[in-house]
């Protein structure tokens, strides 16, 4: 057999390594030794083709220097090139898939209306209508809804369905639903604002505000 018989196979292995097909990446541990030993075998076969002549030794040494230099550069490029494994490729779509994917609904921008605190006094009760002050820490809504241990300040939601009072010493917030006649006392929460007639509450400046429906569900899960 001629000495260059293994050259096509060697070039094919080098092409596989350079292309880096995802389905063949698991064979990298076998392909690299095959390239190294294949190059060494090809050099030995080329040297023997010169019948141990001095020119053959010189050409083989030059070929070995060039071949192993290219092999080292190829392996170094592979090691430093960001690779995308088959699992990652299956999990994350290609840019062409993202470009053809349908566009989802746009996000909703929520703008909260800051609470307007009204001091409960004789003038304010005339404006609010069904809210009357009883003493320094209590008021009454309508005929029977008594709110105790509060600061005499009230905020009315847009639509006037909800009323909010700070707890005494601002330790929390009291919310009253006029439509259902329900009262909610939430310690450590403060009224941050109103949106779509619903109260949004916050515990600190570092945390984003949450809707009342979410806060009530969270408190029920904590219980």
Secondary structure, DSSP 8 states (H G I E B T S, - for coil): --GGGGHHHHHHHHHHHHHT-GGGGGGHHHHHHHHHHHHHHHHHHHHHHTTT-HHHHHHHHHHHHHHHHHHHHHHHHHHHS----HHHHHHS--HHHHHHS-----------B----EE-SHHHHHHHSSEEEEETTEEEETTTEEE-SEEEEEEE-TTS-EEEEEEGGGSEEEEEETTTTEEEEEET-EEEEEETTEEEEES-TTS--EEHHHHHHHHHHH-
